[in-house]
């Protein structure tokens, strides 16, 4: 008969083994009943919420994938690419991820560099980005402050105004219809941006004002810089670095920039009918104008991908850096980046990651962000085009929602007015049987 000490040791070994095995697992397909969830409740509620969204023109179509305990238990497409109902949404459609790019593009690279001791969160950003060393209001800003949106940086700069005349016509000195040595950055079909325009954008960022008041202010400016910073630190091309270190080993083959150039068989869902710059339906090219002016490769937007490929990255995050037996980022780094950094300043953000509202569990579904049932350890990000990804390590639940709510224009705001994404997310928590 085993002694108490031996029994305790055996239980501990069993727990550690089961935890490690769970981390090593990759996503597989299952059904809600396998993970003690109410299938009938899920399908009836989700269908109702999304179909109402389509009816109210929150979006013409949508894609939802949810995984629980490493099993994909919900995987469904709804509606059409556009309101003319010509092209149905397919399970393998590729979406413009908008600001979800921030946590799927530059952030894994920054976390890896931090894991390797090449990036110190509490050192000034100017230690790594020399143009800020001579800027009095920026030289002491730490990477931690910047990634947590606590640095007081300007939220956004409309760089498009720099390439358009007052009458709305494009300035030909910055944009050409044919590529050349000086015009290589392709913003759209037959629209090539002057290579040096990026320098102009960076100069404006360098000169932008920083608030003296250090409080939560969402800013995407630093994310425009990260691809160049990552290339500078690693000595590798930014997009190649992401492919080699993350997307290819995760078998997330559709994740990446500039999908028009990759000859995917998957259909790419359109976004907005652009009446200002591209004068056409934006499809196959990034919707975000700032990312477009950088040739489609940026840290603030520009990534495209399928729901399944996103789910693999988010599951790796939920496993604190490991997926299918391979470690991508250290556990300590993932835990640091996914925790609230400045709660005392009423700032819910992690490092790059979005987090639930402070005291979220006590809020109603109308006031919470996202659903009130998500754990405090959960994290994710939303995107302007109508995308949303969230990982909840405590409940081992991955939630991927993709839509093109900006079709035909960004004035379509019923995705927010109807509170669709939090309501959908809530369904999967309520479906868990006691």
C-alpha positions as CSV (number, residue, x, y, z in Angstrom):
1,X,0.0,0.0,0.0
2,X,1.3,3.4,-1.0
3,X,2.2,5.9,1.8
4,X,0.6,9.3,1.9
5,X,3.8,10.9,0.6
6,X,4.0,8.4,-2.3
7,X,0.3,9.0,-3.2
8,X,0.8,12.7,-3.1
9,X,3.8,12.4,-5.4
10,X,1.9,10.2,-7.8
11,X,-1.0,12.7,-8.0
12,X,1.4,15.5,-8.6
13,X,3.1,13.6,-11.4
14,X,-0.3,12.7,-12.9
15,X,-1.4,16.4,-12.8
16,X,1.9,17.7,-14.3
17,X,1.7,15.0,-17.0
18,X,-1.9,15.8,-17.9
19,X,-1.2,19.6,-18.0
20,X,1.9,19.0,-20.2
21,X,-0.1,16.8,-22.5
22,X,-2.8,19.4,-22.8
23,X,-0.3,22.0,-23.8
24,X,1.3,19.7,-26.3
25,X,-2.0,19.0,-28.0
26,X,-2.9,20.6,-31.3
27,X,-6.5,21.5,-32.3
28,X,-8.7,18.6,-33.4
29,X,-12.4,18.5,-34.3
30,X,-15.0,17.4,-31.9
31,X,-18.5,18.3,-30.8
32,X,-19.9,20.3,-27.9
33,X,-21.1,17.2,-26.0
34,X,-17.5,15.9,-25.8
35,X,-16.6,18.9,-23.7
36,X,-19.8,19.0,-21.6
37,X,-21.5,21.8,-23.6
38,X,-25.1,22.1,-24.7
39,X,-25.0,21.7,-28.5
40,X,-28.7,22.6,-29.1
41,X,-28.4,25.8,-27.1
42,X,-25.2,26.8,-28.9
43,X,-26.6,26.3,-32.4
44,X,-30.0,27.9,-31.8
45,X,-28.5,31.0,-30.0
46,X,-25.6,31.5,-32.5
47,X,-27.8,31.2,-35.5
48,X,-30.3,33.7,-34.1
49,X,-27.6,36.3,-33.2
50,X,-25.8,36.1,-36.5
51,X,-28.8,36.0,-38.7
52,X,-30.2,39.0,-36.9
53,X,-26.9,40.7,-37.6
54,X,-27.1,39.9,-41.3
55,X,-30.8,41.1,-41.4
56,X,-29.8,44.4,-39.7
57,X,-26.9,44.8,-42.1
58,X,-24.3,44.6,-39.4
59,X,-22.4,42.6,-42.0
60,X,-23.3,40.6,-45.1
61,X,-21.7,37.4,-43.8
62,X,-19.6,36.1,-41.0
63,X,-17.4,33.2,-39.9
64,X,-17.3,31.8,-36.4
65,X,-14.9,29.2,-35.0
66,X,-14.8,28.1,-31.3
67,X,-12.5,25.6,-29.7
68,X,-12.9,24.2,-26.1
69,X,-10.3,22.0,-24.5
70,X,-8.3,21.9,-27.8
71,X,-11.4,20.6,-29.7
72,X,-13.0,22.7,-32.4
73,X,-16.6,22.4,-31.3
74,X,-18.2,25.1,-33.5
75,X,-17.2,25.8,-37.1
76,X,-19.7,27.5,-39.3
77,X,-20.0,30.2,-42.0
78,X,-23.0,32.5,-42.5
79,X,-24.3,34.7,-45.2
80,X,-22.6,36.1,-48.2
81,X,-19.5,38.2,-49.1
82,X,-21.8,41.1,-50.2
83,X,-25.4,42.1,-49.8
84,X,-26.2,41.0,-53.4
85,X,-26.0,37.4,-52.1
86,X,-23.9,36.2,-55.0
87,X,-21.0,34.6,-53.2
88,X,-21.6,32.5,-50.0
89,X,-19.1,32.7,-47.2
90,X,-17.0,29.6,-47.1
91,X,-15.2,28.0,-44.2
92,X,-11.8,28.6,-45.8
93,X,-12.4,32.2,-46.8
94,X,-9.6,34.6,-46.1
95,X,-10.3,37.8,-44.2
96,X,-8.6,41.2,-43.8
97,X,-7.8,41.0,-40.1
98,X,-7.3,44.8,-39.6
99,X,-6.0,45.5,-36.0
100,X,-6.0,41.8,-35.1
101,X,-2.7,42.1,-37.1
102,X,-1.1,43.7,-34.0
103,X,-1.2,40.5,-32.0
104,X,-0.7,38.0,-34.8
105,X,2.0,40.0,-36.7
106,X,4.6,42.0,-34.8
107,X,3.6,40.8,-31.3
108,X,4.8,37.2,-31.5
109,X,8.1,38.5,-33.0
110,X,8.5,41.0,-30.1
111,X,7.6,38.3,-27.6
112,X,10.2,35.9,-29.1
113,X,12.8,38.7,-29.0
114,X,12.0,39.4,-25.3
115,X,12.2,35.6,-24.6
116,X,15.7,35.7,-26.1
117,X,16.8,38.7,-24.0
118,X,17.0,40.9,-27.1
119,X,14.2,43.3,-26.0
120,X,13.9,44.8,-22.5
121,X,10.4,46.0,-21.8
122,X,11.5,48.6,-19.2
123,X,14.3,50.1,-21.4
124,X,13.4,53.2,-23.5
125,X,12.1,52.4,-26.9
126,X,14.8,54.9,-28.2
127,X,17.5,52.4,-27.1
128,X,16.3,50.3,-30.1
129,X,14.8,53.0,-32.3
130,X,17.5,55.7,-32.8
131,X,15.2,58.4,-34.4
132,X,13.6,58.8,-31.0
133,X,16.8,59.4,-29.1
134,X,16.8,63.1,-30.0
135,X,13.1,63.6,-29.2
136,X,12.7,65.1,-25.8
137,X,9.1,63.8,-25.4
138,X,9.8,60.3,-26.7
139,X,13.4,59.4,-25.7
140,X,12.4,58.0,-22.2
141,X,9.2,56.2,-23.2
142,X,9.6,52.5,-22.3
143,X,8.5,49.6,-24.5
144,X,6.2,48.5,-21.7
145,X,4.4,51.9,-21.7
146,X,4.1,51.9,-25.5
147,X,2.8,48.4,-25.8
148,X,0.2,49.0,-23.0
149,X,-1.0,52.2,-24.7
150,X,0.1,54.1,-21.6
151,X,2.8,56.3,-23.2
152,X,0.5,59.2,-24.3
153,X,1.3,58.7,-28.0
154,X,-0.9,60.2,-30.7
155,X,-3.7,57.7,-31.5
156,X,-3.5,57.9,-35.3
157,X,-2.2,60.0,-38.1
158,X,-4.1,60.2,-41.4
159,X,-1.1,59.8,-43.8
160,X,-3.5,59.6,-46.7
161,X,-3.9,63.4,-46.6
162,X,-0.3,63.6,-47.7
163,X,-1.0,61.9,-51.0
164,X,-4.3,63.6,-51.9
165,X,-4.8,67.1,-53.2
166,X,-7.5,69.4,-51.8
167,X,-9.7,68.4,-54.8
168,X,-9.3,64.7,-53.9
169,X,-7.0,63.8,-56.8
170,X,-3.8,61.8,-56.1
171,X,-0.5,63.6,-56.0
172,X,1.5,62.0,-58.8
173,X,4.8,62.7,-57.2
174,X,3.9,60.1,-54.5
175,X,1.7,57.7,-56.4
176,X,2.3,56.2,-59.8
177,X,0.3,53.7,-61.9
178,X,3.4,51.7,-62.9
179,X,6.1,50.2,-60.7
180,X,9.7,51.3,-60.9
181,X,12.8,51.4,-58.8
182,X,11.5,54.4,-56.9
183,X,7.9,53.2,-56.7
184,X,7.8,49.6,-55.4
185,X,5.3,49.7,-52.6
186,X,2.0,48.5,-54.1
187,X,-1.1,49.9,-52.3
188,X,-3.6,48.4,-54.8
189,X,-3.9,47.3,-58.4
190,X,-1.9,49.8,-60.5
191,X,-1.2,52.1,-57.5
192,X,2.5,52.2,-56.5
193,X,3.7,54.4,-53.6
194,X,7.0,56.2,-53.7
195,X,9.5,54.2,-51.6
196,X,10.6,57.3,-49.7
197,X,7.0,58.0,-48.6
198,X,7.6,55.6,-45.7
199,X,10.4,58.0,-44.5
200,X,7.9,60.8,-44.6
201,X,5.5,58.8,-42.5
202,X,8.1,57.9,-40.0
203,X,9.2,61.6,-39.7
204,X,5.6,62.6,-38.9
205,X,5.5,59.9,-36.2
206,X,8.8,61.2,-34.8
207,X,7.4,64.7,-34.7
208,X,4.0,63.8,-33.3
209,X,3.1,65.2,-29.9
210,X,3.1,63.1,-26.8
211,X,0.6,63.8,-24.0
212,X,2.1,64.9,-20.7
213,X,-0.8,63.0,-19.0
214,X,0.1,59.3,-18.7
215,X,-3.2,57.5,-19.0
216,X,-4.7,54.9,-21.3
217,X,-4.8,56.2,-24.8
218,X,-5.0,53.6,-27.6
219,X,-2.4,54.3,-30.3
220,X,-1.4,52.4,-33.4
221,X,1.6,54.6,-34.3
222,X,4.4,52.4,-32.9
223,X,2.9,49.4,-34.7
224,X,3.8,51.1,-38.0
225,X,7.4,51.0,-36.9
226,X,7.7,47.5,-35.5
227,X,8.3,45.6,-38.8
228,X,11.4,47.8,-39.4
229,X,12.5,47.4,-35.8
230,X,12.1,43.6,-35.9
231,X,14.1,43.5,-39.1
232,X,16.8,45.7,-37.5
233,X,17.1,43.5,-34.4
234,X,16.9,40.1,-36.1
235,X,18.7,40.9,-39.4
236,X,15.9,39.1,-41.2
237,X,13.1,40.3,-43.4
238,X,10.1,40.9,-41.2
239,X,7.6,38.8,-43.2
240,X,10.1,36.0,-43.6
241,X,10.8,36.0,-39.9
242,X,7.1,35.6,-39.1
243,X,6.7,32.8,-41.7
244,X,9.8,30.8,-40.6
245,X,9.3,31.2,-36.8
246,X,5.5,31.1,-36.5
247,X,3.1,30.6,-39.4
248,X,4.9,27.7,-41.2
249,X,5.6,25.5,-38.1
250,X,2.0,26.2,-36.9
251,X,0.8,25.1,-40.4
252,X,-1.1,28.5,-40.6
253,X,-0.4,28.7,-44.3
254,X,-2.9,31.5,-45.2
255,X,-1.6,33.9,-42.5
256,X,0.5,36.7,-44.1
257,X,0.5,40.0,-45.9
258,X,-0.4,40.9,-49.5
259,X,-2.5,37.8,-50.3
260,X,-3.2,39.0,-53.9
261,X,0.4,38.1,-54.7
262,X,0.2,34.5,-53.3
263,X,-2.3,32.8,-55.7
264,X,-4.4,31.3,-53.0
265,X,-7.3,29.1,-54.1
266,X,-9.3,30.5,-51.1
267,X,-11.6,33.4,-51.7
268,X,-10.7,36.7,-50.1
269,X,-13.7,38.5,-48.6
270,X,-14.0,42.2,-49.7
271,X,-14.1,45.1,-47.4
272,X,-15.0,48.7,-48.2
273,X,-15.9,50.5,-51.4
274,X,-13.2,53.1,-51.2
275,X,-14.4,56.4,-52.7
276,X,-11.3,58.4,-51.6
277,X,-8.1,56.6,-52.6
278,X,-8.5,53.4,-54.5
279,X,-11.9,54.4,-56.1
280,X,-13.0,50.8,-56.1
281,X,-14.1,47.9,-53.9
282,X,-11.2,47.0,-51.7
283,X,-10.6,43.3,-52.1
284,X,-7.4,41.2,-52.0
285,X,-5.6,44.3,-50.7
286,X,-5.5,45.8,-47.2
287,X,-8.4,48.0,-46.2
288,X,-6.3,50.2,-43.8
289,X,-5.0,53.2,-45.7
290,X,-1.8,53.6,-43.6
291,X,-0.9,50.0,-44.1
292,X,-1.7,50.4,-47.8
293,X,0.7,53.3,-48.1
294,X,3.4,51.1,-46.7
295,X,2.8,48.6,-49.5
296,X,0.5,46.5,-47.4
297,X,3.1,45.4,-44.9
298,X,2.6,47.0,-41.5
299,X,2.3,46.1,-37.8
300,X,-1.0,48.0,-37.3
301,X,-2.9,46.2,-40.1
302,X,-2.3,44.2,-43.3
303,X,-2.5,40.6,-42.2
304,X,-5.0,38.3,-43.8
305,X,-5.9,34.7,-42.9
306,X,-8.6,32.1,-42.2
307,X,-10.4,31.4,-39.0
308,X,-8.6,28.0,-38.6
309,X,-5.1,29.5,-39.0
310,X,-5.9,32.2,-36.5
311,X,-7.2,29.6,-34.0
312,X,-3.8,27.8,-34.1
313,X,-2.0,31.0,-33.1
314,X,-4.5,31.8,-30.4
315,X,-4.3,28.2,-29.0
316,X,-0.5,28.5,-28.9
317,X,-1.0,31.7,-26.8
318,X,-3.5,30.0,-24.6
319,X,-1.0,27.2,-24.0
320,X,1.4,29.9,-22.9
321,X,3.8,29.6,-25.9
322,X,3.6,25.9,-26.9
323,X,1.6,24.1,-29.6
324,X,1.8,20.5,-30.8
325,X,5.0,19.9,-28.8
326,X,6.9,22.9,-30.1
327,X,7.7,26.0,-28.0
328,X,7.4,29.3,-29.8
329,X,7.7,31.8,-26.9
330,X,8.7,31.3,-23.3
331,X,5.9,30.8,-20.8
332,X,7.1,33.7,-18.6
333,X,7.0,36.1,-21.6
334,X,3.4,35.0,-22.5
335,X,2.3,35.5,-19.0
336,X,3.9,38.9,-18.8
337,X,2.5,40.1,-22.1
338,X,-1.1,38.9,-21.3
339,X,-1.5,40.4,-17.9
340,X,-2.9,43.9,-17.1
341,X,0.0,46.3,-16.9
342,X,-1.5,49.5,-15.4
343,X,-4.7,48.6,-13.5
344,X,-4.1,51.5,-11.1
345,X,-4.6,53.9,-14.1
346,X,-7.9,52.2,-15.1
347,X,-6.0,50.7,-18.1
348,X,-7.2,47.2,-18.9
349,X,-4.5,46.5,-21.5
350,X,-1.8,43.9,-21.5
351,X,1.3,44.3,-23.7
352,X,-0.1,44.6,-27.2
353,X,-3.0,42.3,-26.1
354,X,-6.4,43.6,-25.2
355,X,-7.9,42.4,-21.9
356,X,-11.4,42.3,-20.3
357,X,-12.7,45.5,-18.8
358,X,-11.6,45.9,-15.2
359,X,-14.3,44.3,-13.0
360,X,-15.8,42.9,-16.2
361,X,-17.4,39.9,-14.4
362,X,-19.7,42.4,-12.5
363,X,-20.9,44.2,-15.6
364,X,-23.9,43.5,-17.7
365,X,-23.6,42.2,-21.3
366,X,-24.3,45.8,-22.5
367,X,-21.5,47.3,-20.6
368,X,-18.9,44.5,-20.5
369,X,-16.0,44.0,-22.8
370,X,-16.0,41.3,-24.1
371,X,-18.6,38.9,-22.5
372,X,-18.7,39.2,-18.7
373,X,-18.1,35.4,-18.3
374,X,-14.5,35.5,-19.7
375,X,-11.8,35.0,-17.2
376,X,-9.5,37.8,-16.0
377,X,-6.6,35.8,-17.6
378,X,-8.2,36.0,-21.0
379,X,-6.9,38.2,-23.8
380,X,-7.3,39.0,-27.5
381,X,-8.0,41.9,-29.9
382,X,-10.6,43.3,-32.3
383,X,-10.2,44.6,-35.8
384,X,-11.9,47.6,-37.5
385,X,-13.1,45.5,-40.4
386,X,-15.3,43.4,-38.1
387,X,-12.8,40.8,-36.8
388,X,-12.3,39.6,-33.2
389,X,-10.1,36.9,-31.7
390,X,-10.0,35.9,-28.0
391,X,-8.2,33.2,-25.9
392,X,-9.2,32.2,-22.4
393,X,-6.5,29.9,-20.9
394,X,-8.4,29.4,-17.7
395,X,-11.4,27.9,-19.5
396,X,-9.4,26.6,-22.5
397,X,-11.7,28.4,-24.9
398,X,-10.7,30.0,-28.2
399,X,-13.2,32.3,-30.0
400,X,-12.6,33.5,-33.6
401,X,-15.2,35.8,-35.2
402,X,-14.6,37.2,-38.7
403,X,-16.8,39.5,-40.7
404,X,-16.6,42.4,-43.2
405,X,-18.8,44.9,-41.3
406,X,-17.2,47.8,-43.3
407,X,-18.9,46.6,-46.5
408,X,-20.0,48.6,-48.4
409,X,-18.8,51.4,-46.1
410,X,-17.6,51.9,-42.5
411,X,-20.8,53.6,-41.5
412,X,-22.3,50.2,-40.9
413,X,-22.0,50.1,-37.1
414,X,-24.7,47.6,-36.0
415,X,-22.0,45.1,-35.1
416,X,-21.5,47.4,-32.1
417,X,-25.0,48.6,-31.7
418,X,-26.4,45.1,-31.4
419,X,-23.4,44.0,-29.3
420,X,-23.0,41.0,-31.5
421,X,-19.5,39.7,-30.6
422,X,-19.9,39.7,-26.8
423,X,-23.3,38.1,-27.1
424,X,-21.9,35.3,-29.3
425,X,-19.0,34.8,-27.0
426,X,-21.4,34.6,-24.0
427,X,-23.3,31.8,-25.6
428,X,-20.4,29.4,-25.3
429,X,-19.9,30.1,-21.6
430,X,-23.6,29.7,-20.8
431,X,-23.5,26.4,-22.8
432,X,-21.1,24.8,-20.4
433,X,-23.0,22.4,-18.2
434,X,-22.6,22.5,-14.5
